[in-house]
Amino acid sequence: MTSASILLVEDETLILMMTAEMVEELGHRVVAQASKVSEGLILAKTAEFNLAILDINIGGYSVAPVAEIIEGRGVPILFCTGYSTTGIPAPFHDRRVLRKPFQLLDLQQAIDAALRLAG
């Protein structure tokens, strides 16, 4: 398994902390994290990472602008949501969506699949 440097965008503090801990437990590193779309936009442009884990709904706003920047950089994206997967931004309908709450094995499989598709 390849170790990934991950950008994590999640607005719920507890879920952000839990996901970061799970990512680290799986042998990856969270190199940047944001809890607002505005923060995510800056990090999407400036941070160095090779996988993004993005909550679809950030404080009532779509994460689509952040995802579009990341997509433009050629970096794989793993979307997650606690809602219906119908909320995934239009240009990304074909992407895998991890449903919250998720278990460690679910996260591992989703990260592995995203990295395989990118590789």
C-alpha positions as CSV (number, residue, x, y, z in Angstrom):
1,M,0.0,0.0,0.0
2,T,1.2,3.5,-0.9
3,S,1.2,6.1,1.8
4,A,-0.8,9.2,0.7
5,S,-0.6,12.8,1.7
6,I,-4.2,13.9,2.2
7,L,-6.2,17.1,2.1
8,L,-9.2,16.7,4.4
9,V,-12.2,19.1,4.1
10,E,-14.9,18.5,6.7
11,D,-17.0,21.0,8.6
12,E,-17.9,18.8,11.6
13,T,-15.0,19.1,14.0
14,L,-15.5,15.7,15.6
15,I,-15.8,13.9,12.3
16,L,-12.7,15.9,11.0
17,M,-10.7,14.7,14.0
18,M,-11.9,11.1,13.8
19,T,-11.2,10.9,10.1
20,A,-7.8,12.4,10.5
21,E,-7.0,9.8,13.2
22,M,-8.3,7.0,11.0
23,V,-6.2,8.2,8.0
24,E,-3.1,8.2,10.3
25,E,-3.9,4.8,11.6
26,L,-4.0,3.5,8.0
27,G,-0.4,4.8,7.5
28,H,-1.3,8.0,5.5
29,R,-0.8,11.7,6.5
30,V,-3.2,14.5,6.7
31,V,-1.1,17.4,5.4
32,A,-3.8,20.0,5.2
33,Q,-7.4,20.3,6.6
34,A,-10.2,22.8,6.3
35,S,-13.6,23.2,7.8
36,K,-14.9,25.9,5.4
37,V,-15.2,26.1,1.7
38,S,-13.1,29.3,1.7
39,E,-10.3,27.5,3.5
40,G,-10.6,24.5,1.2
41,L,-10.3,26.7,-1.9
42,I,-7.0,28.1,-0.6
43,L,-5.6,24.7,0.3
44,A,-6.8,23.2,-3.0
45,K,-4.6,25.7,-4.8
46,T,-1.6,25.8,-2.5
47,A,-1.2,22.6,-0.5
48,E,0.9,19.6,-1.7
49,F,-1.2,16.4,-1.4
50,N,-1.9,13.4,-3.6
51,L,-5.5,12.6,-2.4
52,A,-8.4,14.8,-1.2
53,I,-11.2,13.6,1.1
54,L,-14.0,16.0,0.7
55,D,-17.3,16.2,2.6
56,I,-19.9,17.1,-0.1
57,N,-21.8,19.6,2.1
58,I,-19.6,22.1,4.0
59,G,-21.7,24.3,6.3
60,G,-24.6,24.3,3.9
61,Y,-22.4,25.0,0.9
62,S,-21.3,22.6,-1.9
63,V,-17.7,21.5,-2.0
64,A,-17.8,21.6,-5.8
65,P,-15.6,24.7,-6.2
66,V,-12.9,23.0,-4.1
67,A,-13.2,19.7,-6.1
68,E,-13.0,21.5,-9.4
69,I,-9.6,23.0,-8.4
70,I,-8.3,19.7,-7.2
71,E,-9.6,17.9,-10.3
72,G,-7.7,20.5,-12.4
73,R,-4.5,19.6,-10.6
74,G,-5.1,15.9,-11.5
75,V,-5.3,14.8,-7.9
76,P,-7.8,12.1,-7.0
77,I,-10.8,12.9,-4.9
78,L,-12.8,10.8,-2.4
79,F,-16.2,12.3,-1.6
80,C,-17.9,11.5,1.7
81,T,-21.4,12.4,3.0
82,G,-23.8,11.7,5.7
83,Y,-26.7,12.5,3.3
84,S,-28.0,10.9,0.2
85,T,-25.3,10.4,-2.5
86,T,-27.6,12.4,-4.9
87,G,-26.0,15.6,-3.5
88,I,-22.7,14.9,-5.2
89,P,-21.7,17.8,-7.5
90,A,-22.7,17.4,-11.1
91,P,-19.3,17.0,-12.8
92,F,-18.4,14.3,-10.2
93,H,-21.5,12.0,-10.4
94,D,-19.3,9.0,-11.4
95,R,-17.1,9.2,-8.4
96,R,-17.2,6.9,-5.4
97,V,-18.9,8.3,-2.3
98,L,-18.1,7.1,1.2
99,R,-21.2,7.2,3.4
100,K,-20.8,8.5,6.9
101,P,-20.5,7.1,9.5
102,F,-17.8,4.8,8.0
103,Q,-15.6,2.2,9.6
104,L,-11.8,2.0,9.3
105,L,-12.0,-0.8,6.7
106,D,-14.4,1.3,4.6
107,L,-12.0,4.2,4.6
108,Q,-9.1,2.0,3.7
109,Q,-10.9,0.4,0.8
110,A,-12.0,3.8,-0.5
111,I,-8.5,5.3,-0.2
112,D,-6.9,2.3,-1.9
113,A,-9.5,2.4,-4.8
114,A,-8.9,6.2,-5.3
115,L,-5.1,5.8,-5.3
116,R,-5.4,2.8,-7.7
117,L,-7.5,4.8,-10.2
118,A,-5.1,7.7,-10.0
119,G,-2.0,5.5,-10.5
